[in-house]
Amino acid sequence: MLDIAIVGAGPCGLATALRLHQRGFRPRIYESVAELQPLGVGIDVKVYGTRELDELGLLEEFRAISVDAEESIFYNNHGQEIYAERCGVHMGYLYEQRFVHRGYLQMLLHRTVLDRLGPDALVPGARCVGYTNGDDAVTLDLRHADGRTSQVVADVVVAADGIKSAVRRQMHPDSSRPTYSGITMWRGTTLMEPFRGGHTILHIGAPSVSSMIVYPIADDFEGSGLTLVNWVVEATRGESVEDWNQTGTVDEVLGYYDDCDLGFLDVRQMLRDAREVYLFPLIRHEPLDRWVDGRVVLAGDAAHAMYPRGGNGACQSIVDGRVIAEKLATTDDPVAALHAYQDERLEAVNRIVLAHRGEGYEVIRRMVEERTGGRRFDDIEQVLPLAEADAIFSRYHALVGQPRPGYAAGEATGFRTAGAESR
Ligand SMILES: Cc1cc2nc3c(=O)[nH]c(=O)nc-3n(C[C@H](O)[C@H](O)[C@H](O)COP(=O)(O)OP(=O)(O)OC[C@H]3O[C@@H](n4cnc5c(N)ncnc54)[C@H](O)[C@@H]3O)c2cc1C
């Protein structure tokens, strides 16, 4: 049996271990952090991500820690509705789209790895600082939390060590330096009463100034009877470090929502009541032209760091794990298997990386801003006809690998909610 080492116990490394285990392998994960904590805020898991979790036998447990997404609604900066679509099974997909706390998802995968593969399947406090490819094996250099160094010899290394991947740096020493886009995300959570029944994602704002996305990630959070709501505000700002744990305040962005009246939610109050606020600059990592070096392969954010918009970073990283396991299980030569994974995934995922730098379907808010000069409108159908918005959404869903059911048959998929006209 192949000896497989995985670097990093984020969603990618953990899901890859579970996929490899399903195929009969016994991989071991080396994680730099001495004790995994449920860090991060919300992730919007698309229907194809939920399918992956079902195939891992985790659907019920995933449902227990996440919220079913029923509808997605778009507003201008005045709080006027532009467009709405249903999500997941409510749109006709076979799987649900669900909202989850990133840390809770990671902890579910972590627990499952320890249950299924055994407690020694994860080596915490072990940072990979380099690798050396040999003819028949690869050697990983590790630095441990207690200061020790050690080496591990494996047949294959899957590097899932995230946006600042040490393995990627070694594999691509000349790849261009990441550059700041000029946009920063303020990411946070607020414990509050649910809005619109507790299953809605909101997209708000005039993008030339600021955009906000809001969705619930946990009902009855820790027995409080309240909903934990995740929000992300994007606006221009000076550069800061690319660190998921960098904290900030909402003071700089509150003013962008002075005129925003949604009726059912006071977004300024929600921002003021934040339990935690993190800053995350949108950094451009240029797509890589290869993910394989000998017996070492990149996966997840290490292979394809993308702007954290729309949950595809997490979902695509989980797909990587399935494809790596499938190729290693069905190809005699492990190096050929790694290339087969790269051939299947690299081009398609790089297209998503580039698409995420643009606005994706969020472009409809900019179109409305431009067509109205940022002012209130009287009739949205005169500004952005439903059919025009529908075509934009259908193209995006197809790009990320989940074409809208019914669209090819000409069925209308978008809608406007009751009461949209009156605001
Ligand atoms: C602390 C944290 C908070 C996050 N919060 C959010 C969020 O709120 N919303 C969102 O959309 N995405 C968030 N992400 C990113 C998100 O998890 C990823 O985009 C996506 O899930 C892909 O996961 P990944 O496993 O490839 O990378 P990551 O989730 O970044 O996991 C990488 C893992 O590798 C470990 N690692 C790093 N370097 C080494 C090394 N040299 N040796 C060994 N181990 C190493 C890290 O400690 C981490 O556990 C967060 C990531 C982190 C690390």
The ligand as an SDF file (V2000), in Angstrom:
LIG
                    3D

 53 58  0  0  0  0  0  0  0  0999 V2000
   -7.5190   30.1460   10.4930 C   0  0  0  0  0  0  0  0  0  0  0  0
   -8.2670   30.1220    9.1900 C   0  0  0  0  0  0  0  0  0  0  0  0
   -9.4920   30.7770    9.0960 C   0  0  0  0  0  0  0  0  0  0  0  0
  -10.1900   30.7770    7.8930 C   0  0  0  0  0  0  0  0  0  0  0  0
  -11.3940   31.4170    7.8260 N   0  0  0  0  0  0  0  0  0  0  0  0
  -12.1060   31.4090    6.6770 C   0  0  0  0  0  0  0  0  0  0  0  0
  -13.3690   32.0520    6.5910 C   0  0  0  0  0  0  0  0  0  0  0  0
  -13.8560   32.6250    7.5580 O   0  0  0  0  0  0  0  0  0  0  0  0
  -14.0320   32.0320    5.4080 N   0  0  0  0  0  0  0  0  0  0  0  0
  -13.5040   31.3980    4.3040 C   0  0  0  0  0  0  0  0  0  0  0  0
  -14.1360   31.3820    3.2450 O   0  0  0  0  0  0  0  0  0  0  0  0
  -12.3150   30.7630    4.3570 N   0  0  0  0  0  0  0  0  0  0  0  0
  -11.5920   30.7690    5.5150 C   0  0  0  0  0  0  0  0  0  0  0  0
  -10.3800   30.1260    5.5580 N   0  0  0  0  0  0  0  0  0  0  0  0
   -9.8630   29.4920    4.3420 C   0  0  0  0  0  0  0  0  0  0  0  0
  -10.5750   28.2220    3.9680 C   0  0  0  0  0  0  0  0  0  0  0  0
  -10.4830   27.2830    5.0210 O   0  0  0  0  0  0  0  0  0  0  0  0
   -9.9470   27.7050    2.7060 C   0  0  0  0  0  0  0  0  0  0  0  0
  -10.0510   28.6820    1.6840 O   0  0  0  0  0  0  0  0  0  0  0  0
  -10.5880   26.4520    2.1250 C   0  0  0  0  0  0  0  0  0  0  0  0
  -11.3580   25.7650    3.0640 O   0  0  0  0  0  0  0  0  0  0  0  0
   -9.5140   25.5180    1.5910 C   0  0  0  0  0  0  0  0  0  0  0  0
   -8.9010   24.9010    2.6850 O   0  0  0  0  0  0  0  0  0  0  0  0
   -7.4060   24.3980    2.7130 P   0  0  0  0  0  0  0  0  0  0  0  0
   -7.4590   23.1910    3.5920 O   0  0  0  0  0  0  0  0  0  0  0  0
   -6.8260   24.2850    1.3610 O   0  0  0  0  0  0  0  0  0  0  0  0
   -6.6260   25.5980    3.4360 O   0  0  0  0  0  0  0  0  0  0  0  0
   -6.6880   26.1150    4.9560 P   0  0  0  0  0  0  0  0  0  0  0  0
   -8.0620   26.0900    5.4740 O   0  0  0  0  0  0  0  0  0  0  0  0
   -5.9490   27.3920    4.9630 O   0  0  0  0  0  0  0  0  0  0  0  0
   -5.8560   25.0070    5.7630 O   0  0  0  0  0  0  0  0  0  0  0  0
   -4.4400   24.8710    5.6740 C   0  0  0  0  0  0  0  0  0  0  0  0
   -3.9440   24.1150    6.8830 C   0  0  0  0  0  0  0  0  0  0  0  0
   -2.5440   23.8640    6.7350 O   0  0  0  0  0  0  0  0  0  0  0  0
   -1.8490   24.2260    7.9180 C   0  0  0  0  0  0  0  0  0  0  0  0
   -0.4950   24.6230    7.5200 N   0  0  0  0  0  0  0  0  0  0  0  0
   -0.0920   25.7740    6.9460 C   0  0  0  0  0  0  0  0  0  0  0  0
    1.2250   25.7390    6.6720 N   0  0  0  0  0  0  0  0  0  0  0  0
    1.6730   24.5270    7.0800 C   0  0  0  0  0  0  0  0  0  0  0  0
    2.9380   23.8890    7.0330 C   0  0  0  0  0  0  0  0  0  0  0  0
    4.0090   24.4890    6.4990 N   0  0  0  0  0  0  0  0  0  0  0  0
    3.0520   22.6310    7.5470 N   0  0  0  0  0  0  0  0  0  0  0  0
    1.9590   21.9990    8.0840 C   0  0  0  0  0  0  0  0  0  0  0  0
    0.7260   22.5590    8.1270 N   0  0  0  0  0  0  0  0  0  0  0  0
    0.5810   23.8080    7.6200 C   0  0  0  0  0  0  0  0  0  0  0  0
   -2.6910   25.3650    8.4930 C   0  0  0  0  0  0  0  0  0  0  0  0
   -2.4850   25.5250    9.8840 O   0  0  0  0  0  0  0  0  0  0  0  0
   -4.1100   24.8970    8.1690 C   0  0  0  0  0  0  0  0  0  0  0  0
   -4.6360   24.0550    9.1750 O   0  0  0  0  0  0  0  0  0  0  0  0
   -9.6440   30.1120    6.7380 C   0  0  0  0  0  0  0  0  0  0  0  0
   -8.4070   29.4580    6.8340 C   0  0  0  0  0  0  0  0  0  0  0  0
   -7.7230   29.4460    8.0400 C   0  0  0  0  0  0  0  0  0  0  0  0
   -6.3820   28.7240    8.1300 C   0  0  0  0  0  0  0  0  0  0  0  0
  1  2  1  0
  2  3  1  0
  2 52  2  0
  3  4  2  0
  4  5  1  0
  4 50  1  0
  5  6  2  0
  6  7  1  0
  6 13  1  0
  7  8  2  0
  7  9  1  0
  9 10  1  0
 10 11  2  0
 10 12  1  0
 12 13  2  0
 13 14  1  0
 14 15  1  0
 14 50  1  0
 15 16  1  0
 16 17  1  0
 16 18  1  0
 18 19  1  0
 18 20  1  0
 20 21  1  0
 20 22  1  0
 22 23  1  0
 23 24  1  0
 24 25  2  0
 24 26  1  0
 24 27  1  0
 27 28  1  0
 28 29  2  0
 28 30  1  0
 28 31  1  0
 31 32  1  0
 32 33  1  0
 33 34  1  0
 33 48  1  0
 34 35  1  0
 35 36  1  0
 35 46  1  0
 36 37  1  0
 36 45  1  0
 37 38  2  0
 38 39  1  0
 39 40  1  0
 39 45  2  0
 40 41  1  0
 40 42  2  0
 42 43  1  0
 43 44  2  0
 44 45  1  0
 46 47  1  0
 46 48  1  0
 48 49  1  0
 50 51  2  0
 51 52  1  0
 52 53  1  0
M  END
$$$$
